[in-house]
Every structure is written in structure tokens, then in C-alpha cells.
Amino acid sequence: MFIKFLAASVLALAMASPVLAQSGASAEAQPASPSGAPCVLLFGGAYQATNNALINGLTLKMNAAVNDDLSARMKGGGYTIYDFFRESTSADETDKLVVEGISKSKCPEIVQLASTLSNPPDANSPGGFGFSVLVFHLEKQSGGDGQHFRVVGDFQKDYEYLRTEEVLKTLAMDDVAERILGDIEASGTLAKMKAPPASTAP
């Protein structure tokens, strides 16, 4: 059975678009870069712990490496990134951290990076590992008890690899980050979050 270490309830919220309490977050109060581009909250570090400390450590290390490279690539590409890397091993914990990150950053778009594992289908096959990426934002919605926000999913994709010695030795985390950013940009999801190119006119 394939086990996703993304915050499962956050993913369900984003796809189903339910209502969230405001929790201090405001999509209109985000910090801006000198270029005027709004920020993107990059939240990494989510995974589900196993009973093997070595696997847990490797999973978190790979997540951190992809997160760091993705952050650097996005900053270099004109995005204003609010880095929010927090180790998280349960859906409830991850949900609380997402709310905390949104409240602190006031960023209107969130990119969530989580690590995934899959069990082998049989004794002769390797299991899998990878990353799950979710991009979502908040939209205002008025209710009977005041102003709320609903979560809207903008992009979601899984990046899966075989858990073999060769793959673990040769897979470069910067290549994974490059692939993730390429897919996000191809979707057009964060186009409005990117700073315009500097003018070259005299």
C-alpha cells in the first residue's frame, strides 16, 4: 500500500475546498519584496516516522536537501520565498504548522513539500520513495460567525522513485528540485507571484 507522508488532512482540505477559521492569517497582509512581488510560503519537513531511525533520518535529510535547493531556485527565479522548514511526522502536527506558517508569513500562496514511501508489492521487488508537492492558497469566505478562509488546491504532484541502492546513490536532490519547479512553473500556478524581469532599457 502506498503511504503518503504529505499532511493528508491538508491535502483533503485543499481538494475539497472546505472553510477554515481565519487563525490570524490574512491573504491581504503578506510581506512583499523590493520588486513588489508577493511572497510564497515554502513549507518542508513533513514525513511519517517509521520504527527505523536510520530511515527517518535519511528521509528528513533528503526532504531538507530538496527543500533548500527548491528555495534557492525559486529565489533566483524571481520569487519572494518565506522559508518555513519544520520537521513534522503526523497530519495533525503538519496542519498546525501550516496554520502557523501562514499566520507568520501572511503569504497568499503555499508550497508544501513532503516525503513519501511505498511498500514493495512483493518480496522480490524494491519499495519506493519520493516527494509529494502541493500548492494551495486561501480565499475569503463569509459565514454566519464571521470571516473565514477556504483552502483551494492549485497544483499537486507526486515524484516517485524505486528504493534501490543504485537510485539512492545516483539520484541528485537538486535534479528533483529542478523537476518540481519546472512542473510548477509549467502549470502557471505561481505566475502572478513572480517578480517582473528587470528593465534593460537605457
C-alpha positions in Angstrom: 0.0 0.0 0.0 1.3 3.4 -0.9 1.7 5.7 2.1 1.8 9.4 1.6 3.7 11.5 4.1 2.0 14.7 3.0 -0.3 16.2 5.6 -3.2 14.1 4.5 -5.9 16.3 6.0 -4.4 19.4 4.5 -4.5 17.8 1.1 -8.1 16.7 1.6 -9.0 20.2 2.7 -7.3 21.7 -0.4 -9.0 19.4 -2.9 -12.4 19.6 -1.2 -12.2 23.4 -0.5 -13.8 23.5 2.9 -13.9 26.5 5.2 -11.1 27.3 7.6 -11.1 29.7 10.5 -9.0 32.8 9.9 -6.5 31.9 12.7 -4.8 35.3 12.2 -3.9 34.7 8.6 -4.7 37.3 6.0 -4.2 37.0 2.3 -4.0 40.7 2.0 -1.2 41.4 4.5 1.6 39.4 3.1 5.1 41.0 3.0 6.5 42.0 -0.4 9.9 42.0 -1.8 11.6 45.3 -3.1 10.3 44.4 -6.5 6.7 44.3 -5.2 6.2 40.6 -5.8 4.1 38.9 -3.0 5.7 36.1 -1.0 5.3 32.3 -1.3 5.5 30.2 1.9 7.7 27.2 1.3 6.9 24.5 3.9 9.1 21.4 4.0 9.9 18.7 6.5 6.7 16.6 6.6 7.0 12.8 6.7 5.6 9.9 8.6 8.0 8.3 11.0 8.8 4.6 10.8 10.3 2.4 13.5 13.7 2.7 11.9 15.7 5.8 13.0 18.1 5.5 10.0 15.3 5.6 7.5 13.7 8.5 9.3 16.9 10.4 9.3 17.6 9.8 5.6 14.0 10.7 4.7 14.3 14.0 6.6 17.8 14.7 5.1 16.5 14.2 1.6 13.5 16.4 2.2 15.7 19.1 3.6 18.1 18.9 0.6 15.2 19.2 -2.0 13.6 22.0 0.1 16.8 24.0 0.3 17.5 23.7 -3.4 13.9 24.4 -4.4 14.1 27.6 -2.2 17.3 28.7 -3.8 16.0 28.1 -7.3 12.7 30.0 -6.6 14.5 32.9 -5.1 16.9 33.0 -8.1 13.9 32.8 -10.4 12.2 35.9 -9.1 10.1 34.6 -6.2 10.0 36.0 -2.7 10.2 32.9 -0.5 9.3 32.7 3.2 11.3 29.6 4.3 9.4 27.5 6.9 11.1 24.2 7.3 9.7 22.2 10.3 10.1 18.5 11.0 6.6 17.0 11.2 5.6 13.4 11.5 1.8 13.4 11.7 -1.1 15.0 9.8 -2.3 16.9 12.9 1.1 18.3 13.6 1.6 19.3 10.0 -1.8 21.0 9.9 -0.9 23.1 12.9 2.4 24.1 11.4 0.8 25.1 8.1 -1.5 27.4 10.0 1.4 28.8 12.0 3.4 29.4 8.8 0.6 31.2 7.1 -0.1 33.3 10.2 3.6 34.3 10.5 4.3 34.9 6.8 0.9 36.2 5.5 1.9 34.7 2.1 -1.0 34.2 -0.2 0.4 31.0 -1.8 1.8 28.0 0.0 4.1 25.3 -1.5 4.2 22.2 0.7 6.9 19.6 0.2 6.5 16.2 2.0 8.4 12.9 1.7 6.7 9.7 0.7 7.4 6.0 1.0 5.8 2.9 -0.6 5.9 -0.7 0.5 7.2 -3.3 -2.1 4.4 -5.1 -3.9 6.2 -8.5 -3.2 9.3 -9.9 -1.5 11.3 -9.7 -4.8 10.6 -6.0 -5.5 12.0 -2.9 -4.0 9.8 -0.4 -2.3 9.6 3.2 -3.3 10.3 6.7 -2.0 9.7 10.2 -3.2 8.2 13.6 -2.7 4.7 15.0 -2.8 4.2 18.6 -3.7 1.0 20.6 -3.0 0.5 24.3 -3.9 -2.6 26.0 -2.5 -4.0 29.3 -1.4 -6.7 30.8 0.8 -9.8 32.5 -0.4 -12.1 34.7 1.8 -15.5 33.3 2.6 -18.0 35.0 4.8 -20.0 32.8 7.2 -22.6 33.2 9.9 -19.9 33.5 12.6 -17.7 36.0 10.7 -15.0 35.9 8.1 -13.3 32.6 7.2 -10.9 31.3 4.6 -11.3 28.3 2.5 -8.3 26.3 1.1 -8.1 26.0 -2.6 -5.7 23.5 -4.2 -3.8 24.8 -7.2 -1.2 22.1 -8.0 -0.4 18.6 -6.7 2.0 16.1 -8.0 4.0 13.1 -6.7 7.6 12.3 -7.6 8.3 8.6 -7.1 11.5 6.6 -7.3 12.5 3.0 -6.7 14.2 2.4 -3.4 17.3 0.7 -4.7 20.9 1.1 -3.9 21.7 2.5 -7.3 18.9 5.1 -7.2 19.8 6.2 -3.7 23.4 6.6 -4.8 22.8 8.4 -8.1 19.7 10.5 -7.6 20.6 14.1 -7.1 18.3 16.1 -4.9 19.0 19.3 -7.0 17.7 17.5 -10.0 14.5 16.6 -8.1 14.1 20.3 -7.1 14.6 21.4 -10.7 12.0 19.0 -11.9 9.5 20.2 -9.2 10.0 23.8 -10.0 9.7 23.1 -13.7 6.4 21.4 -13.3 5.0 24.2 -11.0 6.1 26.9 -13.5 4.7 24.9 -16.4 1.3 24.8 -14.7 1.2 28.6 -14.4 0.1 28.3 -10.8 2.6 30.8 -9.4 3.0 33.1 -12.4 1.4 36.0 -10.6 3.9 35.5 -7.7 7.0 36.1 -9.8 8.8 39.4 -9.9 8.8 41.0 -13.3 12.2 40.9 -15.1 14.3 44.0 -14.5 14.1 46.5 -17.3 17.1 46.6 -19.6 16.0 49.9 -21.3 18.6 52.7 -21.1 
